[in-house]
Structure formats: C-alpha cells, structure tokens
Amino acid sequence: MTPLPDLMLEPLVRAALLEDLGRAGDITTDAVVPAALVSRTVLRARDPGVLAGIDLARLAFTLVEPRLRFTTLIGDGSALAPGDLIARIEGPARGILMGERVALNYLCHLSGIASATARLVQAVRHTRARISCTRKTTPGLRAVQKYAVRAGGGANHRFGLDDAVLIKDNHVAMAGGVMVAILRAREAVGHLVKIEVEVDTLEQLREALSVGADAYLLDNMTPPMLREAVAMIDGQGIAEASGRITPQSVAAIAETGVDLISAGWLTHSVTVLDIGLDTEVLGQG
C-alpha cells in the first residue's frame, strides 16, 4: 500500500513530541543516561496482528535525534506474529528514550486499528461486502486512523463534511422528510458530489428510492430487513449496513448482500496492539 508522505505526518509527530517533552525536555533521561551512550533497540511484536504506523514511529525517533539510524524490517499492512522484529534503531541512547513513548503510542494504536479491520475483512471474505470506517475518529488523527484501516484491508468512508453528502436522521428530521432532503441536496451540490441517505426503515428506503441517491445507509437493520433492503435497492445504488457491527455479527450482515459495512468502533474505541521496545546498550559513542 502507498504510505502517507512525511509532509503529512511530521506535524502530528512534532506536536506529540512537544507535548511529551514539555518545557524542560526529558529530565529523567538527561539525569540518568550519559550523553555519549550509544544503544541499539528493536521494535518487536508481542501480539499477532497487522502493522500500521511505522513511518510515524520512525519520525518520532529521528525528529528528536537526527543521528539515530532507523531501519524498517516490516512494512505497514504486513501480518505480525509474536516475536517478529519490526524495526531496528541505533544511535544516541538519550534520543531513543525520548522518542520511545510517542513512537509506541502511534504504532500500537494504528496497528490495533489495522488488526481489527483485518479480522472483519477476513470474516466477510466469502461475500461481496467491504469493511469501512466512519468519521468517528480522534480529533487530529483522522488521516492516519483512516490510513490504518486501509492497511488492514478496509475501505475509507468520507474524510469530512466537505467531500460527500451524507443525509442522516437529524438532517431528515430538520428538513421535513427523506425525499425533500435528497432533493434539496441534489439542487445544492455539484454534479461530482455523491449523495448518501441514512434510513432506519424500509418505508424510508422506499421514499429515498423514489427520488434516487448514490448510496443508502441501512442503519441498525436486522439481517432479514437488510436482505429485503438489498432487494429493493436492486443495484440502483450502494447498499451500506451500519450499526451493531461486531466480529460475531459481521458475517451474517455481509451475507445479506450489502456492498459495504461501516463500523465506527474501528477508529474510536479499538484495542491497541502490543508492540514493545527491547534495548541493548553498546557503549560510549
């Protein structure tokens, strides 16, 4: 997969390093570790999963100490087994210690997203459905969290409020109905902007189909309802299932024939993947 450019990643890593180093830097490391000490460190997987965020980890070390040599051994999107070596870092020991927590925070969090996504992707592999994330992301981290979903084999939903129309239940309530909301959206946006509408019932879907949209978000529907909804849509737009998506339920939802399954928890509450830092002291530089 195509990595995100450093130009996009550096502001995130710089902000995290500044937050961690505060006003006086790493006073523990400065007091305890000799300035001339050189160390070799490896990033090692402790859990099985899928890797994401290696470039953020690299920047966390090399921005805080440019003399560090960071060697990537496994790229984003790669499967990990416990004990797998991910990268080697060699150079001034103080720099390794200063960058460690920021590097691991990004790497463990994004690898957790990629790993959870990969598990859902594997569960629906026998169907046509694709797994997608949502806008339920950590403020400031949307680009890299969505990147991690792609690293796990998933697809991205819209990135923000400005790149697609998604008419949700509150829009419908305030507009006065599904049909009027779709018609207003079509009049207001350009011809290249896609329109998706969220529906909770088959009656709302029928109303949406009467005027047409590019995609239909079928929210919190049971598998029998989803099958009927897919039959009603009949290829006239994308059928997306959302709500109550779990590793246990996702296969049954995918088997209804939907095109897309979106799960907000992939980015907003996923469990981190355990990745550790093992250090070997080499001596004075």
NUGUZA-825922 format. One record per residue: residue in three letters; y, z, x of N, C-alpha, C in turn. Coordinates in steps of 0.001 Angstrom, whole numbers, plus 500000, padded with zeros to 6 digits. Layout:
BEGIN
alaYZXYZXYZX...
// end
This chain:
BEGIN
met498809500000500834500000500000500000501244500000500872thr502336499497500343503577499402501096504263500760501167pro504535501269502362505191502581502468506668502485502105leu507233503615501706508663503666501464509391503662502801pro510542502976502899511257502912504175511870504262504551asp511991504485505847512600505730506330514008505926505776leu514718504834505525516077504915504991516108505690503677met515058505562502868514958506293501603514492507737501811leu513648507928502806513011509230502988513860510216503789glu514632509716504724515381510613505612516297511582504886pro517070511147503866517934512124503178517155513276502566leu515964513010502017515141514071501436514696515057502508val514237514528503634513728515393504693514855516169505357arg515979515507505583517133516209506180517586517364505293ala517649517128503981518070518184503061517094519360503096ala515796519053503160514794520121503198514865520901504502leu515080520206505609515198520887506908516442521769506951leu517550521262506439518777522051506415518613523301505548glu517915523157504436517647524298503570516824525351504310asp515843524900505085514951525814505774515613526458506996leu516376525673507750516998526180508978518242527019508701gly518835526837507520519948527686507104521131527662508050arg521679528831508328522913528923509123522652529196510601ala521446529663510924521203530084512300519961529464512922gly519298528565512212518097527962512749516887528866512609asp515814528526513301514561529285513231514640530452514214ile515149531584513762515384532707514670514075533319515159thr513011533202514371511717533733514812511181532930515983thr511148531610515820510630530746516879511489530838518131asp512802530844517961513700530930519125513481532228519897ala513155533297519194512971534586519858511608534715520513val510591534104519933509216534359520352508637533281521264val508999532034521041508369530908521746509283530416522877pro508784530360524116509600529850525223510057528414524975ala511271528126525378511845526808525127511070525697525822ala510450525994526949509749524953527719508301524764527297leu507826525552526353506413525475525971506102524163525256val505005523534525665504544522278525060503243522548524302ser503105521917523147501922522153522311501418520846521719arg500135520848521418499533519724520695498975520273519380thr499326519612518295498962520080516957498327518946516178val497392519283515306496812518278514424496998518693512978leu497243517718512121497204517907510679495786517603510225arg495176518549509501493771518426509149493569518719507658ala492793517875506985492490518103505571491533519273505423arg491819520117504429490923521230504130490231521050502779asp490719520127501992490132519806500691489852518312500640pro488918517866499812488760516433499574489904515940498692gly490304514701498884491380514156498060491865512828498584val493121512516498271493763511262498693495091511616499351leu495372510984500469496567511299501244497799510582500706ala498933511301500683500239510695500394501307511544501052gly502319510879501611503455511589502192503450511689503696ile502639510884504370502536511009505822503865510703506514asp504654509774505997505928509448506645506958510565506473leu506904511271505369507765512439505204507396513521506214ala506102513714506426505662514685507421506123514282508813arg505975513001509130506417512522510447507903512792510660leu508707512486509657510152512683509782510513514163509894ala509771515021509226510062516456509308509945516957510744phe508993516411511477508843516812512873509835516096513794thr509952514792513649510745514025514617512247514142514400leu512689514459513195514117514680512986514560516006513589val513703517005513490514070518304514044513910518336515564glu513029517494516098512814517422517549512379516009517933pro513347515142518317513035513735518619512031513540519752arg511831514551520593510890514399521709509427514535521268leu509200514943520045507829515060519562507199513682519397arg505930513566519760505164512336519571504238512542518373phe504451511773517334503671511888516098502785510663515991thr501481510867515974500522509765515888499770509856514564thr499971508872513713499293508842512417497868508323512591leu496891509060512095495482508677512212494923508127510910ile495478508558509769495026508106508454496258507802507616gly496275506655506940497442506255506168497395506716504729asp498552506666504074498636507016502658497684506158501825gly497096506765500827496122506085499984494690506218500467ser494524506818501652493177506980502206492484508193501601ala491171508079501426490369509205500959490213510217502083leu490265511498501729490135512576502700488904513418502389ala488242513853503434487170514834503327487588516062504125pro487096517239503773487446518432504546487132518247506025gly488123518569506858487959518420508289488534517142508860asp488867516174508024489429514916508521490752515155509233leu490908514510510393492182514557511107493127513525510506ile494353513953510217495345513086509579496360512581510590ala496808513451511488497812513065512482497771514037513650arg498305513588514805498495514443515977499985514524516294ile500425515726516642501819515927517044501801516630518391glu502519516083519366502527516665520703503952516693521237gly504302517830521855505631517960522445506116519390522388pro507439519582522433508004520932522448507493521788521288ala506939522940521606506306523792520602507303524271519551arg508538524535519973509532525010519019509763523980517905gly509808522714518261510035521670517262508899521582516261ile507669521771516745506514521739515839506610522863514816leu506956524056515281507044525195514380508197525061513388met509303524481513824510451524322512927510201523298511831gly509444522256512142509191521205511157507961521424510304glu507130522396510681505816522578510055505882522752508537arg506683523689508052506648524002506629507171522861505773val508254522217506200508772521083505432507742519961505400ala507130519683506541506108518627506601504957518925505653leu504453520153505682503317520503504840503700520578503365asn504913521040503072505337521080501671505276519691501044tyr505835518714501734505799517343501219504374516798501192leu503659516967502295502342516344502432501338516925501427cys501326518237501271500367518866500347500704518542498895his502008518562498561502418518272497183502111516825496806leu502523515884497635502321514477497299500846514090497358ser500103514669498265498658514402498302497967514987497079gly498495516101496557497966516645495308498161515683494155ile499337515061494088499615514066493045498685512866493200ala498563512354494423497700511194494664496248511506494326ser495804512707494653494411513090494412494127513219492923ala495049513851492185494861513992490738494875512634490054thr495771511763490508495834510415489948494527509674490199ala494029509775491419492785509081491770491614509546490915arg491585510839490576490497511338489730490559510727488335leu491762510594487785491893509956486471491554508468486550val492016507821487603491721506396487784490217506166487843gln489519507018488569488072506887488671487402507105487319ala487935508038486532487333508367485233487450507230484230val488439506351484392488640505257483430488317503896484039arg487671503890485186487436502635485898486604501643485089his485801502135484176484939501259483375485687500648482191thr486981500919482069487778500409480952488932499556481483arg489744499050480571490910498247480949492135499100481226ala492077500383480901493260501248480949493705501531482381arg495025501618482556495619502054483812496252503430483599ile496296504201484671496881505537484643498329505457485123ser499224506123484389500645506073484723501246507475484717cys502334507627485467503115508858485445504250508712484421thr505158509688484402506296509666483480507569510032484249arg508641510349483509509872510830484140509868512346484309lys508754512994484073508669514452484240508422514779485707thr509460514565486507509389514720487948510343515819488405thr510152516293489633511053517280490213512370516606490558pro513517517152490120514804516520490440514949516247491936gly515317515014492245515491514605493630514250514035494279leu513080514238493670511829513801494291511143512678493514arg511821512105492533511152511133491666510567509954492449ala511330509399493370510855508212494091509574508508494860val509512509661495534508323509946496343507164510430495472gln507447511111494372506357511514493478505724510297492809lys506555509343492411506006508119491830505262507290492883tyr505750507330494123505035506684495219503647507294495381ala503558508622495263502266509299495402501303508884494299val501822508655493098500973508160492007500394506795492389arg501218505932492965500725504619493401499691504771494516ala499902505737495412498934505973496488497579506369495924gly497577507023494761496332507418494122495729506348493238gly496334505167493216495790504062492430496387503936491046gly497409504742490732498043504686489422499204503723489376ala499823503646488211500975502774487980502191503639487657asn503357503068487839504590503775487530505154503355486193his505653504340485451506433504084484241507861503790484691arg508818503781483766510207503543484165510671504620485149phe511606504235486023512111505156487032513258506013486503gly513992505518485522515115506274484994515514505766483623leu516632506256483153517111505880481831517703504474481798asp517878503866482969518619502611483043517767501371483265asp516444501507483415515654500318483736514731499860482622ala514703500570481515513925500140480352514364500977479154val514130500445477968514411501184476733513126501872476285leu513192503179476098512072503923475528512618504744474362ile512343504277473169512822504932471949511835506034471588lys512274507290471737511385508421471469511700509031470108asp510968510108469778511068510665468430512476511131468079asn513197511708469058514563512149468774515516510973468571his515278509873469294516074508668469052515848508171467626val514586508153467233514241507683465883514910508556464827ala514846509872465022515440510792464053516946510591463939met517601510399465089519053510263465074519504508879464626ala518648507889464824519002506523464405518743506307462920gly517819507085462354517507506936460941516234506176460661gly515388506000461688514116505327461456513700504461462627val512405504139462661511850503333463754512443501930463752met512471501289462605512919499904462526514370499749462965val515236500586462453516652500466462795516881500754464274ala516126501689464853516267502000466271515895500795467135ile514800500126466801514384498944467567515413497830467439leu515879497583466231516847496503466016518145496772466759arg518598498012466757519824498349467498519628498167468998ala518466498566469483518195498410470911518178496935471296arg517561496116470482517480494698470801518855494044470835glu519739494482469972521093493940469956521913494394471157ala521576495561471717522432496180472726522068495825474159val520782495516474437520368495337475823520143493863476140gly520065493591477447519873492226477897518467491712477653his518289490403477819517018489773477483515895490133478459leu516226490666479629515198491041480600514761492500480469val515407493252479596515091494676479447513969494857478418lys512895495523478828511770495781477936512108496912476960ile511511496848475776511707497872474752510357498471474379glu510254499783474506509067500513474075509487501529473024val508624501772472052508924502732470990507775503714470853glu508119504991470756507118506037470554506841506221469070val505550506281468733505156506518467333504116507622467299asp504200508427466247503261509537466076502216509255465008thr502495508280464148501599507989463027501355506488462949leu500307506118462240500017504704462046501057504048461143glu501656504807460264502718504275459410503941503912460241gln504303504765461198505412504438462101505076503201462936leu503835503091463372503423501925464146503540500660463306arg503136500734462059503233499584461168504697499145461024glu505596500118460914507025499815460799507541499169462087ala507109499698463233507536499133464517507023497710464688leu505794497461464289505205496126464421505906495108463532ser506504495565462459507176494629461552508391493969462190val508984494628463194510124494023463897509790493696465346gly508744494305465869508240493967467189508909494706468331ala508103495073469322508576495684470559507666495206471685asp508056495508472916507236495096474056506070496044474297ala506253497308473925505211498304474152505305499382473084tyr504152500003472811504072501021471776503446502272472384leu504215503357472389503745504619472941503092505422471821leu501786505541471891500991506193470847500820507653471236asp501638508512470643501761509883471119500842510846470365asn500042511578471134499190512642470588498268512167469459met497767510947469586496824510438468594495389510737469021thr494526510986468067493110511197468343492470509853468713pro491308509873469377490633508609469691490404507704468479pro489988508206467326489854507300466174491182506654465772met492271507432465800493582506873465492493991505833466533leu493694506116467786494038505175468850493299503852468677arg492024503915468295491272502672468072491923501844466968glu492311502510465903492956501797464803494304501241465232ala495039502018466019496344501569466500496202500343467406val495214500367468292494983499219469183494646497978468362ala493854498153467319493509497024466446494746496492465724met495624497368465311496851496952464641497776496192465590ile497897496682466823498765496023467807498205494648468158asp496886494579468339496173493303468492496837492390469518gly497202492953470663497750492139471736499210491765471580gln499878492271470562501292491932470362502216492709471296gly501685493652472021502451494442472970501509495373473704ile502046496124474640501249497074475411500977498312474562ala499731498761474543499344499978473845499212501095474875glu500086502095474760500103503198475716499776504508475008ala498801505225475533498443506541474993499110507619475816ser499601508649475128500259509754475806499995511039475032gly500012512171475746499813513457475110498356513891475128arg498135515149475502496790515733475549495861514994476515ile496412514461477573495602513756478560495080514770479573thr493784514897479671493159515779480651492040515022481358pro491573515537482498490421514896483144489202514823482236gln489113515764481287487968515783480379488122514789479228ser489361514525478801489586513667477633489928512222477978val490288511965479238490881510671479568489920509503479364ala488628509695479628487680508586479478487561508170478011ala487461509143477116487355508826475689488611508134475192ile489757508523475708491012507874475324491042506442475840ala490624506247477072490608504901477650489657503977476901glu488557504517476421487546503708475728488005503209474361thr489159503669473886489695503167472619490317501788472766gly490517501334474015491086500008474233492553499993474605val493166501160474829494580501178475213494755500539476586asp495960500036476828496263499392478112496700500386479169leu497342501466478732497980502395479654497799503819479131ile497603504749480060497538506171479714498517506897480612ser499512507561480030500530508248480826500357509760480718ala500501510428481861500315511873481928501441512494482740gly502266513291482097503385513920482781502969514958483798trp501821515608483586501407516679484493501049516173485888leu500830514878486036500533514340487361501649514638488350thr502878514720487856504005514997488750504640516364488524his504585516891487292505344518128487070504556519412487287ser503242519358487328502502520615487487501162520440488184val501072519474489056499805519217489724499561520250490823thr498300520514491137497926521438492207498018520736493560val498560521431494553498692520836495878497312520639496505leu497238519697497448496022519511498240496174520314499524asp495167521073499872495253521948501040495107521136502325ile496189521100503094496220520450504407496786521455505389gly496145521619506535496567522638507483497040522071508802leu497659522941509590498165522590510913497439523444511937asp496703522823512847495966523544513882496616523256515230thr496979524304515958497777524174517175496990524546518412glu497238523787519488496668524072520809497821524108521816val498006525210522479499083525332523463498656524644524754leu499535523788525290499235523048526514499850523682527746gly500995524362527596501648524986528764503110524639528836gln503712524914529961505138524680530131505417523199530349gly506514522699529737506874521302529896507626521041531181
// end
